[in-house]
Amino acid sequence: MNGNFTMKRNGLILLLTLLAGAVSAQHEISLAGIWKFKLDPFETGISSNGVQLLPGLPEEITLPGSTDQARKGYPTQDMSSLRLTRQVEYKGPAWYEKEIYVPVEWQGKEVQLFMERVHWESRVWINGQPAGKRESLSVPHVYDITSLLEPGKKNIIRVRVNNEKIYDIAYSHAISAETQTNWNGITGTIALRAFDPVHIQGLQVYPKAAEKLARVAVTIRNTTGKAVAGTLCLSAHPQQAIQKQASPEVTLDFNSADSLIQLEASISLGEDAPLWDEFKPGLYRLKAALRANQSGAAGAFEDARGTVFGLRDLGVKGTRFTINGRETFIRATVNCGEFPITGYPPTDRDSWLRILQTCRDYGLNGMRFHSWCPPAAAFEAADQLGMYLQVENSDWRFTVGEDSATNRFLTEEADRILETYGNHPSFIFFAEGNELVGPTVKPFLSSLVSRWKERDPRHLYSGSAAYPMVPENEFNVFYGARPQRWKEGLKGRFNFRPLETEYDYRDYVEKFEIPMITHEVGQWCVYPNFKEISKYTGVLKPYNYELFRESLREHHMLDQAEQFTMASGRFQVIQKKEEIESYLRTPGMAGYHLLQLNDFPGQGTSPVGVVDVFWDPKPYVTAEEFRGFQTSRVPLLRTRSFTWTSGQVFSATAQFANFGEGEIPDAAARWSLRFPNGQLYAEGEFPSQDIPIGSPIHLGELSVPLNKVEKATRLDLRITVDSLYNQWSIWVYPTEISPVSSKGVIISDSWDRKTRKALENGGTVLLLADTASIDSDVPAGFSGISWNAVWSGMPPNLLGILCDPEHPALADFPTQFHSNWQWWDLVAHSRPMLLDHTPASFRPLVQMIPDWNKNNKIGLLLEARVGKGRLLLCSVDLKRDLDQRPVARQFLHSLTRYAGSEAFSPASYLTFEQVDHIFKNNL
């Protein structure tokens, strides 16, 4: 190779006016359309020595697309509650054939067959002659078919696609039945592309934001077999600038007989060059124009290519990331490849713009692709929107080291991913896969991370999400820093003790000297929304949701489905809010991966999203509300409790997380405490200050006497910094409660003959049942379900409470229709009652929303006419330690007052036998 680098103001102006796409339109023939087709389940299409044997393909299929979309395969014979169901399934070789005219003008050109996404092994024959094999789940399959084509004639292209498990990548979401499925087909762009014998093969850009320049590495392919001399002209143009001032052109001269000619140059972008980040995603289009001549030959070879890049520097500062020198906090959702209409990821930019813009609307700045790599369109959309992507190889194995062939495939696949998508500024992080285990997993990951760091400095690298950690990592995605760990049961933070927000995860951060992103958090579920069922118009059917719906119908509660969704949804948001804020208030934490913003339809079915699997909003929370606590700048609160008495002084610390564009100068911070009707209880201001980038930043202290509270109430605290605000609720109960007359009310703690006799005689009974006497196997879990109880096999397995706040039984107990933090004491000291045996229309006053897999009727408080009397039955412990339990004391007060009032007039009836069934020792 021989190259001379010179700077020129003018050069190949004519070539730079060419469209700087991958290839000009006149040199590409689309192969989209109808192809001939045949399944080959018994693999009879190739002989033992590799000769393809099929004489003709009798069926037709439309490409791009999949066998599922064409209904090619075997009809699915069962329905599963664990995941969505494919209508047809096929695993094995499938043959695709198309006849295409190749223009005579392509004589003497290099011709490539380009297939953007193939699942996953392809073999190609051109006019009956083999063209080779490719195996990638992540990058296009490209074949040089020059020697096999006959320009000026019709040519037959035959492709064999095999979606068997070519390598044992185990549970990777690139092939998982839980999400995008193991489909067979070819998607995205399918085309023949023609190039001059000397053309640009590779174009890699290495930005240096601090120096306002970009280093460009160009690979020129020379198939002439002879020396060629030529000129390569490079220029960069800002895409968003009002005046698209191009950088000075850089012209490189070369003269070489090598088949691959490597050239490098640096392009100065000027002091005013726009940078790329989440706030201002400035993009450049690099244009490369080539003109070359072969020694002693007439005519010239020409090519024009382009690529988009962004000027950004990635770095690490202690345990935080920096982008262009500014500390950055990662707020990302996990994407596991859920695409129920097609079964495979979209390859058009608009689809990804919609997905990623939804993420932005809900306050996120990133997306982690769990054990798979998306198509180019996802990177392009993320570049445009300023989203930070973590890309992963197709690896989720527990056997790393047992199969050298798989290790080789994945090593090569990682190289292909970095080369194919490395220019995209949104490509920030790269990891081998998810939760990797095996006898040699650590040395394997260490070697990979070292390899990547040496080959490509444009990204930050980690061996595996969650575990294990290797010393070569530049950051860790670490499992454990979350309120509900896997199979933790009722020992998780939301169940083990009442909420306080003085807690954070600094002990996890201090384990490492590099940034830590906490792994797969916020897995709080909502009851499924059955109105989504009609949206499944594609290859995957929601039989799981239909089974859940029919189960609810069989339990006579289908009329409550929408209420279950709304109440559990509000509670889901409350839990996610506290969890997200706990990461923001942790000193030195680098970010989190939310599992996830949208629903996960597999692994037992996990409706964890605040948008559905189609990325449409759910009815119980808006993007604006969610973005209030999940964005680049968020007010925060530290307090030891959320339940107080009127004899106490509410104390708290106001803090702020600032990961915005810069510091906030002279920030005005204030607070207010209001009753639910908006009436002001107290307000104040904090001293103005410059708020630097970082978290947690101290705003000030709150100390508010609560002695003006005369009756139990909720107070809403709002902290505002300039125009930004966040809010929380606290509950205040009177220190002393005036005695309530229980005249005419029999208060009992046992379902015994005396209590029964009172009801037989027309008495009024408030039964505060001993929780040990309740015949129920339902664990008293306060939190919602994490991921799903089928997959974990243990509690928590409820979704919070559902009640009518206007019911007179709750007149002196302030509540919303759903769970909130004040319910912790009551639920934690309860034994939920199983009420499946009660009449179909019977509803408890305080109902526990069930696991959608079981749909039991469960309650904490019920009322009914029994015999001639009236019964108010509570399965919450309202007897022990009431002097230390103001919430329980107030709840008892409200129930006692209701039981003795004229308002106590139950509309439902229960028989004595039905009440018997609630207790262990039936009378």
TORLO-480054 format. One record per residue (C-alpha): residue in three letters; y, x, z. Coordinates in steps of 0.25 Angstrom, whole numbers, padded with zeros to 4 digits, always signed. Layout:
REM residues N
alaYXZ/...
//
This chain:
REM residues 923
met+0000+0000+0000/asn+0014+0005-0004/gly+0026-0003+0000/asn+0041+0000+0000/phe+0050-0008+0009/thr+0065-0011+0005/met+0076-0020+0008/lys+0082-0028-0003/arg+0093-0039-0003/asn+0087-0045-0016/gly+0074-0044-0022/leu+0064-0054-0026/ile+0073-0066-0026/leu+0066-0074-0036/leu+0053-0073-0028/leu+0059-0077-0015/thr+0064-0090-0021/leu+0049-0094-0022/leu+0043-0104-0012/ala+0039-0095-0001/gly+0026-0103+0002/ala+0012-0098+0003/val+0011-0099-0012/ser+0020-0106-0023/ala+0016-0120-0028/gln+0012-0115-0042/his+0002-0106-0036/glu-0005-0116-0027/ile-0015-0127-0031/ser-0018-0137-0020/leu-0033-0141-0018/ala-0030-0153-0010/gly-0036-0166-0015/ile-0050-0171-0018/trp-0062-0161-0017/lys-0077-0162-0019/phe-0085-0162-0007/lys-0098-0161+0000/leu-0104-0159+0014/asp-0114-0149+0016/pro-0121-0151+0029/phe-0133-0144+0026/glu-0126-0132+0020/thr-0133-0133+0007/gly-0120-0129-0001/ile-0122-0114+0000/ser-0135-0106-0003/ser-0140-0095+0007/asn-0133-0084-0002/gly-0119-0092-0002/val-0120-0099-0015/gln-0114-0113-0015/leu-0124-0123-0020/leu-0118-0137-0021/pro-0117-0142-0035/gly-0106-0152-0033/leu-0099-0159-0022/pro-0101-0174-0023/glu-0090-0179-0013/glu-0075-0178-0012/ile-0065-0175-0001/thr-0050-0173+0000/leu-0044-0160+0004/pro-0037-0156+0013/gly-0045-0163+0023/ser-0058-0164+0030/thr-0072-0170+0029/asp-0068-0179+0041/gln-0057-0185+0033/ala-0065-0187+0021/arg-0076-0193+0030/lys-0086-0183+0025/gly-0097-0180+0036/tyr-0105-0188+0045/pro-0100-0200+0053/thr-0098-0198+0067/gln-0109-0205+0075/asp-0103-0206+0089/met-0090-0208+0097/ser-0085-0199+0107/ser-0076-0201+0119/leu-0074-0186+0120/arg-0066-0184+0107/leu-0061-0190+0094/thr-0073-0193+0084/arg-0074-0189+0070/gln-0078-0200+0060/val-0086-0190+0052/glu-0091-0176+0056/tyr-0096-0164+0047/lys-0099-0150+0051/gly-0104-0141+0040/pro-0100-0136+0026/ala-0093-0145+0017/trp-0090-0142+0002/tyr-0076-0145-0005/glu-0074-0143-0020/lys-0062-0144-0029/glu-0060-0141-0044/ile-0046-0136-0047/tyr-0039-0131-0059/val-0033-0117-0057/pro-0022-0114-0067/val-0023-0103-0077/glu-0010-0097-0072/trp-0018-0093-0059/gln-0025-0083-0068/gly-0023-0069-0061/lys-0019-0074-0048/glu-0026-0074-0035/val-0030-0088-0031/gln-0033-0092-0017/leu-0040-0105-0011/phe-0032-0109+0001/met-0037-0119+0011/glu-0028-0121+0023/arg-0038-0125+0034/val-0053-0126+0032/his-0063-0130+0043/trp-0068-0120+0044/glu-0077-0111+0035/ser-0074-0111+0020/arg-0082-0106+0008/val-0076-0107-0006/trp-0082-0106-0020/ile-0074-0106-0033/asn-0081-0110-0045/gly-0094-0108-0038/gln-0091-0094-0033/pro-0089-0091-0019/ala-0075-0087-0014/gly-0078-0084+0000/lys-0078-0090+0014/arg-0067-0092+0025/glu-0068-0096+0039/ser-0056-0100+0047/leu-0051-0112+0055/ser-0037-0107+0056/val-0032-0102+0043/pro-0033-0105+0028/his-0045-0102+0020/val-0040-0094+0008/tyr-0049-0089-0003/asp-0046-0079-0014/ile-0053-0086-0026/thr-0046-0079-0037/ser-0058-0073-0044/leu-0066-0086-0044/leu-0055-0095-0050/glu-0054-0098-0065/pro-0039-0101-0068/gly-0037-0111-0079/lys-0049-0119-0075/lys-0054-0128-0065/asn-0060-0121-0053/ile-0070-0127-0042/ile-0067-0124-0028/arg-0078-0126-0018/val-0076-0125-0003/arg-0086-0125+0008/val-0080-0129+0022/asn-0089-0127+0034/asn-0085-0133+0047/glu-0097-0128+0055/lys-0094-0120+0067/ile-0093-0107+0059/tyr-0090-0099+0071/asp-0092-0103+0086/ile-0078-0106+0090/ala-0083-0117+0100/tyr-0073-0127+0104/ser-0061-0122+0096/his-0052-0134+0092/ala-0052-0129+0078/ile-0066-0136+0077/ser-0067-0144+0089/ala-0072-0159+0088/glu-0063-0161+0100/thr-0050-0160+0091/gln-0049-0157+0076/thr-0064-0158+0074/asn-0072-0148+0066/trp-0068-0153+0052/asn-0072-0149+0039/gly-0062-0148+0028/ile-0050-0141+0022/thr-0036-0145+0026/gly-0022-0140+0023/thr-0018-0133+0010/ile-0030-0131+0000/ala-0025-0124-0012/leu-0027-0113-0023/arg-0016-0103-0022/ala-0013-0092-0033/phe-0006-0079-0031/asp-0003-0067-0039/pro-0012-0055-0038/val-0002-0049-0029/his+0004-0058-0019/ile+0008-0060-0004/gln-0004-0062+0005/gly+0001-0061+0019/leu+0015-0063+0025/gln+0016-0060+0040/val+0030-0060+0047/tyr+0032-0053+0061/pro+0045-0058+0067/lys+0053-0050+0076/ala+0064-0059+0082/ala+0071-0049+0091/glu+0073-0040+0079/lys+0076-0052+0069/leu+0066-0047+0059/ala+0052-0051+0053/arg+0042-0041+0049/val+0034-0045+0037/ala+0020-0041+0033/val+0016-0044+0019/thr+0002-0043+0013/ile+0002-0043-0002/arg-0011-0045-0009/asn-0014-0037-0022/thr-0026-0042-0030/thr-0023-0034-0042/gly-0031-0022-0038/lys-0019-0013-0042/ala-0006-0008-0037/val+0005-0018-0037/ala+0020-0015-0034/gly+0029-0026-0030/thr+0040-0031-0021/leu+0039-0041-0009/cys+0052-0048-0005/leu+0054-0054+0009/ser+0064-0063+0015/ala+0065-0072+0027/his+0073-0085+0027/pro+0076-0094+0040/gln+0071-0108+0037/gln+0080-0115+0047/ala+0093-0108+0045/ile+0105-0116+0039/gln+0108-0104+0030/lys+0094-0098+0027/gln+0099-0084+0026/ala+0087-0076+0021/ser+0084-0062+0027/pro+0087-0050+0018/glu+0075-0048+0008/val+0065-0037+0011/thr+0058-0032-0001/leu+0046-0023-0001/asp+0041-0015-0012/phe+0026-0012-0013/asn+0016-0005-0022/ser+0001-0005-0019/ala-0013-0007-0025/asp-0018-0013-0011/ser-0024-0026-0011/leu-0016-0030+0001/ile-0002-0024+0002/gln+0005-0024+0015/leu+0020-0024+0016/glu+0029-0026+0029/ala+0044-0028+0030/ser+0054-0033+0041/ile+0064-0043+0038/ser+0077-0044+0046/leu+0081-0058+0049/gly+0095-0056+0054/glu+0101-0057+0068/asp+0103-0072+0066/ala+0088-0074+0063/pro+0083-0087+0069/leu+0072-0085+0079/trp+0060-0094+0080/asp+0056-0101+0093/glu+0054-0115+0099/phe+0069-0118+0099/lys+0073-0113+0086/pro+0061-0111+0077/gly+0068-0102+0066/leu+0059-0100+0054/tyr+0060-0090+0043/arg+0053-0090+0030/leu+0049-0077+0025/lys+0048-0076+0010/ala+0040-0065+0003/ala+0041-0063-0012/leu+0032-0053-0020/arg+0033-0047-0034/ala+0023-0037-0038/asn+0018-0030-0051/gln+0005-0023-0054/ser+0006-0009-0060/gly+0005-0010-0075/ala+0004-0025-0075/ala+0013-0035-0081/gly+0019-0046-0072/ala+0022-0048-0058/phe+0015-0054-0046/glu+0023-0063-0037/asp+0022-0070-0024/ala+0030-0077-0014/arg+0026-0081+0000/gly+0033-0086+0013/thr+0030-0088+0027/val+0038-0094+0039/phe+0041-0086+0052/gly+0049-0086+0064/leu+0057-0075+0071/arg+0052-0075+0085/asp+0047-0065+0095/leu+0036-0068+0105/gly+0035-0061+0118/val+0031-0061+0133/lys+0040-0060+0145/gly+0032-0059+0157/thr+0023-0072+0158/arg+0032-0079+0148/phe+0033-0079+0133/thr+0045-0076+0125/ile+0049-0080+0111/asn+0061-0073+0106/gly+0063-0067+0119/arg+0065-0080+0126/glu+0055-0085+0137/thr+0046-0096+0131/phe+0037-0106+0138/ile+0026-0112+0130/arg+0024-0127+0130/ala+0012-0130+0121/thr+0002-0140+0118/val-0012-0137+0114/asn-0017-0142+0101/cys-0032-0143+0099/gly-0032-0149+0085/glu-0031-0164+0087/phe-0030-0170+0073/pro-0037-0183+0074/ile-0033-0189+0060/thr-0038-0177+0052/gly-0047-0169+0062/tyr-0039-0156+0058/pro-0025-0151+0059/pro-0014-0154+0050/thr-0010-0144+0040/asp+0004-0150+0037/arg+0017-0146+0044/asp+0022-0160+0047/ser+0010-0163+0055/trp+0012-0151+0064/leu+0027-0153+0064/arg+0024-0167+0070/ile+0014-0161+0080/leu+0022-0149+0085/gln+0035-0158+0085/thr+0028-0167+0095/cys+0025-0155+0103/arg+0040-0151+0103/asp+0044-0165+0106/tyr+0036-0165+0119/gly+0042-0152+0123/leu+0031-0142+0118/asn+0034-0129+0111/gly+0020-0124+0108/met+0006-0128+0104/arg-0007-0121+0107/phe-0018-0123+0096/his-0031-0123+0105/ser-0042-0115+0098/trp-0037-0117+0084/cys-0026-0113+0074/pro-0018-0124+0067/pro-0014-0124+0052/ala-0001-0117+0046/ala+0006-0130+0047/ala+0006-0130+0062/phe+0012-0116+0063/glu+0023-0121+0053/ala+0027-0133+0061/ala+0027-0125+0074/asp+0036-0114+0067/gln+0046-0125+0063/leu+0046-0132+0077/gly+0046-0119+0085/met+0032-0122+0092/tyr+0024-0111+0098/leu+0009-0111+0094/gln-0003-0105+0101/val-0013-0103+0090/glu-0028-0101+0094/asn-0040-0096+0086/ser-0052-0106+0085/asp-0059-0101+0097/trp-0063-0109+0110/arg-0076-0102+0113/phe-0084-0100+0126/thr-0093-0089+0119/val-0083-0079+0115/gly-0091-0066+0112/glu-0104-0072+0108/asp-0101-0074+0094/ser-0095-0062+0086/ala-0094-0070+0073/thr-0085-0080+0080/asn-0076-0069+0086/arg-0075-0063+0072/phe-0071-0076+0066/leu-0061-0079+0077/thr-0055-0065+0076/glu-0053-0066+0061/glu-0048-0080+0063/ala-0037-0076+0073/asp-0032-0065+0063/arg-0031-0076+0052/ile-0023-0085+0061/leu-0013-0074+0064/glu-0012-0070+0050/thr-0010-0084+0044/tyr-0001-0090+0055/gly+0005-0078+0061/asn+0019-0080+0054/his+0022-0093+0061/pro+0032-0091+0073/ser+0025-0103+0080/phe+0012-0095+0081/ile+0015-0089+0095/phe+0002-0088+0102/phe-0012-0085+0098/ala-0025-0086+0106/glu-0040-0084+0102/gly-0044-0098+0107/asn-0046-0106+0119/glu-0053-0104+0133/leu-0062-0093+0127/val-0075-0089+0134/gly-0086-0079+0131/pro-0093-0066+0134/thr-0082-0057+0127/val-0071-0067+0126/lys-0061-0057+0133/pro-0063-0045+0124/phe-0063-0054+0112/leu-0050-0060+0116/ser-0044-0047+0120/ser-0047-0041+0106/leu-0041-0053+0099/val-0028-0053+0106/ser-0027-0038+0104/arg-0030-0040+0089/trp-0019-0051+0088/lys-0008-0043+0095/glu-0010-0031+0087/arg-0011-0039+0074/asp+0000-0049+0075/pro+0012-0048+0086/arg+0018-0062+0082/his+0010-0070+0092/leu+0006-0069+0107/tyr-0009-0069+0109/ser-0019-0073+0120/gly-0034-0073+0119/ser-0038-0087+0123/ala-0031-0099+0129/ala-0035-0102+0144/tyr-0045-0090+0145/pro-0048-0079+0145/met-0036-0070+0147/val-0037-0056+0141/pro-0027-0045+0144/glu-0022-0044+0129/asn-0016-0058+0130/glu-0001-0059+0128/phe-0001-0073+0135/asn-0012-0081+0142/val-0015-0096+0140/phe-0021-0098+0154/tyr-0029-0109+0160/gly-0027-0114+0174/ala-0012-0116+0176/arg-0012-0131+0176/pro-0013-0143+0186/gln-0027-0147+0181/arg-0037-0137+0178/trp-0050-0139+0171/lys-0060-0146+0180/glu-0051-0145+0191/gly-0053-0160+0195/leu-0044-0165+0206/lys-0040-0151+0211/gly-0029-0150+0200/arg-0015-0150+0204/phe-0011-0164+0201/asn-0023-0169+0209/phe-0024-0159+0221/arg-0010-0162+0227/pro+0003-0169+0225/leu+0012-0164+0214/glu+0022-0153+0218/thr+0029-0145+0208/glu+0031-0132+0216/tyr+0018-0128+0209/asp+0017-0119+0197/tyr+0008-0110+0190/arg+0014-0096+0193/asp+0001-0091+0199/tyr-0005-0093+0185/val+0006-0086+0178/glu+0005-0074+0188/lys-0009-0071+0183/phe-0004-0065+0170/glu+0007-0056+0165/ile+0008-0063+0152/pro+0012-0077+0149/met+0003-0088+0153/ile+0002-0102+0146/thr-0006-0112+0154/his-0018-0118+0147/glu-0020-0132+0142/val-0012-0140+0152/gly-0007-0154+0154/gln-0020-0160+0151/trp-0016-0174+0158/cys-0022-0186+0151/val-0017-0200+0147/tyr-0026-0212+0145/pro-0029-0213+0130/asn-0020-0222+0122/phe-0029-0231+0114/lys-0017-0234+0105/glu-0020-0221+0098/ile-0033-0225+0093/ser-0028-0231+0080/lys-0021-0217+0077/tyr-0035-0211+0074/thr-0035-0214+0059/gly-0042-0200+0055/val-0055-0193+0056/leu-0055-0193+0071/lys-0058-0206+0078/pro-0054-0209+0093/tyr-0067-0215+0097/asn-0065-0208+0111/tyr-0052-0217+0113/glu-0059-0229+0108/leu-0070-0226+0118/phe-0060-0225+0129/arg-0053-0238+0125/glu-0066-0245+0125/ser-0070-0240+0138/leu-0056-0245+0144/arg-0059-0258+0137/glu-0073-0259+0144/his-0066-0256+0157/his-0056-0268+0155/met-0044-0260+0155/leu-0040-0258+0140/asp-0028-0266+0143/gln-0023-0255+0152/ala-0025-0244+0141/glu-0010-0243+0138/gln-0006-0243+0153/phe-0017-0232+0156/thr-0010-0223+0144/met+0004-0225+0149/ala+0001-0223+0164/ser-0008-0211+0162/gly+0002-0206+0151/arg+0014-0206+0161/phe+0005-0199+0171/gln+0001-0189+0161/val+0015-0185+0158/ile+0018-0184+0173/gln+0007-0174+0174/lys+0010-0166+0162/lys+0025-0165+0166/glu+0021-0159+0179/glu+0011-0149+0173/ile+0021-0144+0162/glu+0032-0143+0172/ser+0023-0134+0181/tyr+0021-0124+0170/leu+0036-0124+0167/arg+0039-0121+0182/thr+0029-0110+0183/pro+0036-0096+0183/gly+0032-0088+0171/met+0023-0098+0164/ala+0022-0096+0149/gly+0018-0110+0145/tyr+0007-0121+0144/his-0002-0127+0134/leu-0002-0142+0136/leu-0016-0148+0133/gln-0010-0156+0126/leu+0002-0163+0121/asn-0007-0172+0112/asp-0020-0178+0116/phe-0033-0171+0115/pro-0044-0180+0109/gly-0057-0172+0112/gln-0064-0165+0124/gly-0066-0179+0131/thr-0053-0184+0125/ser-0040-0179+0132/pro-0028-0188+0130/val-0019-0177+0136/gly-0007-0178+0127/val+0006-0185+0128/val+0005-0187+0113/asp-0008-0192+0107/val-0017-0184+0098/phe-0008-0188+0086/trp+0004-0182+0092/asp+0010-0196+0094/pro+0018-0198+0107/lys+0010-0206+0118/pro+0017-0218+0124/tyr+0020-0214+0138/val+0029-0201+0136/thr+0039-0197+0126/ala+0041-0183+0121/glu+0055-0183+0127/glu+0049-0186+0141/phe+0038-0175+0139/arg+0048-0165+0134/gly+0056-0167+0147/phe+0047-0158+0154/gln+0040-0150+0143/thr+0051-0143+0135/ser+0058-0129+0135/arg+0068-0133+0147/val+0063-0142+0158/pro+0068-0144+0173/leu+0057-0143+0183/leu+0055-0147+0197/arg+0048-0141+0209/thr+0045-0150+0221/arg+0034-0150+0232/ser+0032-0165+0230/phe+0035-0178+0222/thr+0033-0188+0233/trp+0043-0188+0245/thr+0048-0196+0256/ser+0062-0201+0260/gly+0062-0192+0272/gln+0061-0179+0263/val+0070-0171+0255/phe+0065-0170+0240/ser+0066-0155+0237/ala+0063-0148+0224/thr+0067-0137+0215/ala+0072-0139+0201/gln+0068-0129+0190/phe+0070-0127+0175/ala+0061-0122+0164/asn+0069-0116+0153/phe+0062-0111+0141/gly+0073-0116+0131/glu+0081-0108+0121/gly+0089-0101+0132/glu+0095-0102+0146/ile+0103-0114+0149/pro+0117-0110+0154/asp+0124-0117+0165/ala+0113-0127+0166/ala+0117-0140+0174/ala+0105-0145+0182/arg+0104-0157+0190/trp+0095-0167+0196/ser+0094-0182+0200/leu+0084-0190+0208/arg+0084-0205+0204/phe+0076-0218+0207/pro+0068-0224+0196/asn+0079-0233+0193/gly+0088-0222+0190/gln+0096-0223+0203/leu+0100-0209+0208/tyr+0095-0204+0221/ala+0101-0190+0221/glu+0106-0180+0211/gly+0111-0165+0211/glu+0114-0153+0202/phe+0109-0139+0202/pro+0118-0127+0200/ser+0121-0124+0186/gln+0114-0112+0181/asp+0109-0104+0168/ile+0095-0108+0166/pro+0087-0096+0160/ile+0075-0097+0152/gly+0062-0098+0160/ser+0056-0106+0171/pro+0057-0110+0182/ile+0072-0109+0183/his+0077-0114+0197/leu+0088-0125+0196/gly+0089-0129+0210/glu+0084-0136+0222/leu+0083-0151+0225/ser+0084-0157+0239/val+0085-0172+0240/pro+0084-0180+0253/leu+0076-0193+0250/asn+0080-0200+0262/lys+0088-0210+0253/val+0075-0216+0248/glu+0072-0229+0255/lys+0059-0233+0248/ala+0049-0226+0240/thr+0054-0222+0226/arg+0052-0213+0214/leu+0064-0203+0212/asp+0065-0196+0198/leu+0071-0182+0199/arg+0078-0177+0186/ile+0082-0162+0184/thr+0092-0160+0173/val+0096-0147+0167/asp+0107-0150+0157/ser+0101-0160+0148/leu+0086-0157+0152/tyr+0079-0165+0163/asn+0066-0167+0169/gln+0062-0177+0180/trp+0052-0180+0191/ser+0049-0191+0200/ile+0047-0190+0215/trp+0043-0201+0225/val+0050-0204+0238/tyr+0044-0213+0249/pro+0050-0217+0262/thr+0046-0209+0274/glu+0045-0221+0282/ile+0039-0234+0277/ser+0043-0247+0283/pro+0030-0254+0288/val+0025-0265+0279/ser+0020-0278+0285/ser+0005-0280+0282/lys+0004-0293+0288/gly-0007-0301+0281/val-0012-0289+0274/ile-0026-0283+0279/ile-0025-0268+0277/ser-0039-0262+0276/asp-0045-0248+0272/ser-0059-0253+0270/trp-0066-0263+0261/asp-0074-0269+0272/arg-0078-0283+0277/lys-0065-0285+0284/thr-0057-0282+0272/arg-0066-0291+0263/lys-0065-0302+0273/ala-0050-0302+0273/leu-0050-0304+0258/glu-0060-0315+0259/asn-0051-0322+0269/gly-0039-0321+0259/gly-0032-0309+0266/thr-0023-0298+0260/val-0030-0284+0260/leu-0024-0270+0258/leu-0036-0262+0257/leu-0033-0247+0258/ala-0047-0242+0255/asp-0052-0230+0261/thr-0054-0221+0248/ala-0068-0216+0253/ser-0073-0231+0252/ile-0069-0232+0237/asp-0081-0232+0228/ser-0075-0224+0216/asp-0078-0210+0210/val-0064-0209+0203/pro-0058-0197+0208/ala-0044-0198+0214/gly-0036-0190+0204/phe-0021-0191+0203/ser-0019-0183+0190/gly-0023-0188+0176/ile-0035-0183+0169/ser-0034-0169+0164/trp-0040-0167+0150/asn-0051-0178+0152/ala-0061-0181+0163/val-0073-0181+0153/trp-0070-0166+0149/ser-0068-0162+0163/gly-0078-0171+0170/met-0070-0172+0182/pro-0057-0178+0188/pro-0045-0181+0187/asn-0050-0193+0179/leu-0039-0203+0180/leu-0025-0204+0174/gly-0016-0209+0185/ile-0013-0223+0190/leu-0008-0235+0183/cys+0000-0246+0191/asp+0011-0256+0190/pro+0023-0250+0197/glu+0029-0264+0198/his+0017-0270+0206/pro+0021-0274+0220/ala+0010-0266+0226/leu+0018-0254+0222/ala+0032-0259+0225/asp+0034-0249+0236/phe+0027-0238+0229/pro+0035-0232+0217/thr+0027-0229+0205/gln+0026-0229+0190/phe+0014-0235+0183/his+0007-0222+0182/ser+0004-0210+0191/asn+0015-0201+0196/trp+0015-0190+0206/gln+0017-0199+0218/trp+0003-0206+0215/trp-0004-0192+0219/asp-0006-0196+0234/leu-0011-0209+0231/val-0021-0206+0220/ala-0026-0193+0227/his-0029-0201+0240/ser-0036-0212+0233/arg-0050-0216+0228/pro-0048-0224+0215/met-0055-0237+0214/leu-0065-0240+0203/leu-0062-0254+0198/asp-0071-0256+0185/his-0078-0267+0192/thr-0066-0276+0194/pro-0062-0287+0184/ala-0058-0282+0170/ser-0043-0286+0172/phe-0042-0280+0186/arg-0032-0269+0188/pro-0029-0261+0200/leu-0014-0260+0204/val-0015-0244+0204/gln-0025-0240+0193/met-0030-0227+0190/ile-0030-0224+0175/pro-0045-0220+0171/asp-0051-0209+0163/trp-0051-0215+0149/asn-0066-0211+0148/lys-0070-0220+0160/asn-0059-0231+0161/asn-0062-0235+0175/lys-0053-0245+0182/ile-0048-0237+0194/gly-0038-0241+0204/leu-0031-0236+0217/leu-0025-0250+0221/leu-0029-0264+0217/glu-0026-0278+0221/ala-0035-0291+0220/arg-0038-0304+0226/val-0051-0303+0233/gly-0058-0315+0239/lys-0046-0323+0244/gly-0038-0311+0248/arg-0029-0300+0242/leu-0033-0285+0241/leu-0025-0273+0239/leu-0034-0261+0238/cys-0030-0247+0237/ser-0039-0235+0236/val-0028-0224+0240/asp-0029-0218+0254/leu-0017-0225+0260/lys-0021-0222+0275/arg-0022-0207+0277/asp-0010-0197+0279/leu+0001-0207+0275/asp+0011-0200+0283/gln+0010-0189+0273/arg+0008-0197+0261/pro+0020-0205+0258/val+0015-0210+0244/ala+0003-0216+0251/arg+0011-0222+0262/gln+0021-0228+0252/phe+0009-0234+0243/leu+0003-0240+0256/his+0016-0246+0259/ser+0018-0252+0245/leu+0003-0258+0246/thr+0005-0264+0260/arg+0018-0270+0257/tyr+0012-0276+0244/ala-0001-0281+0251/gly+0008-0289+0261/ser+0017-0295+0251/glu+0016-0308+0243/ala+0016-0299+0230/phe+0002-0296+0233/ser-0005-0306+0225/pro-0017-0299+0217/ala-0020-0306+0203/ser-0034-0300+0202/tyr-0046-0303+0209/leu-0058-0295+0214/thr-0071-0299+0221/phe-0075-0293+0234/glu-0087-0287+0226/gln-0077-0280+0216/val-0069-0274+0228/asp-0082-0270+0235/his-0085-0262+0222/ile-0073-0253+0225/phe-0079-0248+0238/lys-0091-0239+0241/asn-0097-0248+0252/asn-0097-0262+0246/leu-0097-0273+0255/
//
